[in-house]
């Protein structure tokens, strides 16, 4: 007579469901094929396929916090004036018009106001972004004269600096270092997918300086406003269109803007009794920089620091590798006496963390198999456990990839 094996759960006096085991016993080849497909799909999820990249590798998972930050800039305004004339008005508009606002935080600094809007969980951040942008543009007419549109951005807790580039030199002034980093290096790095490059730290912002001489202004009976009007009225960009002569059409350019900065010194300010007063008589125009507010030094050398942040769902390792691949091109075009080096590389930490978690997983699988072999003495049970552990991990990776998750410390630890 055939014997039946029954397993009874005495706490409930019911037999546990065994349908999965029975199905595997009835269709063994089906489960063998599924087990063979798991490494294939797991490799596709990890490494990617043609036209599809693999799972992104990052430090932390994508933390979706519905927060929007607004930054207003109004140079010269005191913090209490920023709070009373800008911050309070915007906060009143936001809580009235924007949907699903949980709370609002703001900080007012000299000439700068930062407002953070926290939304309820599950809020459509794109709709909230559109509403905040609309009210920021509409409220400009109620702000102090000359207020410019604010900077509005979505805040993501996982968008952290992943690498920093230090541009240093012993010969070049800090204004030229900042200008090269801001105008050239940022343009080369901003095209990398997932990389966000803010304005550099350190250096000096390059600008045309008009250094007035108060004693000369008083001697000529002029004021700073007269110099400002003279330069503004004679340093113009005037589109003149084109002129067709015969079979050719020529672009016409008016001589309304000096091609060299030094030529601004030759602009006339006023003619009085046949005597012309020029800008050079009361001021000196030169290529300079605004007052420096932060300083960066690399081994005692003048330097500019560029911080690259990760945006979107891009992989940290992919972004860092792309930046390092772009560095040789930037080095070739560097000014003489300047150098650029990577510092604060987070990919080193990510690789070490991934290797550590993978090594711990291999050790755990080996110890589990050894324990079963020693206590049960069955090589078949040991072989089944040894095969089932990596297959289970691959199945989890496939599911994580289908859910849009990344390879990070949290998912690897789980």
Buried (B, 14 or more C-beta within 10 A) or exposed (E): EEEEEEEEEEEEEEEEEEEEEEEEEEEEEEBEEEBEEBEEBBBBBBEEEEEEEBBBBBBEBBEEEBBBBBEBBBEEBEBEBBBEBBBBEBBEBBEEBBEBBEEBEBEBEEBBBBBBBBBEEEBEBEEBBEBBBEBBEEBEEEBEEEBEEBEBBBBBEBBBEBBBBBBBBEEBBBBBBBBBBBEBBBEBBEEBEBBBBEEBBBBBBBEEBBEBEEEBBEEBEBBEEBBEEBBEEBBEEEEEEEEEEEEEEEEEEEEEEBEEEEEBBEBEBEEEEEEEBBBBBBBBBEBBBEEEEEEBEBEEBBBBBBBBBBBBEBBBBBBBEBBEEBBEEBEEEBEEEBBBBBEBBBBEEBBEBBEEBEEEBEEEBEEBBEEBBEEEEEEEBBEEBBEEBBBEBBBEBBEBBEEEBBBBBEBBEE
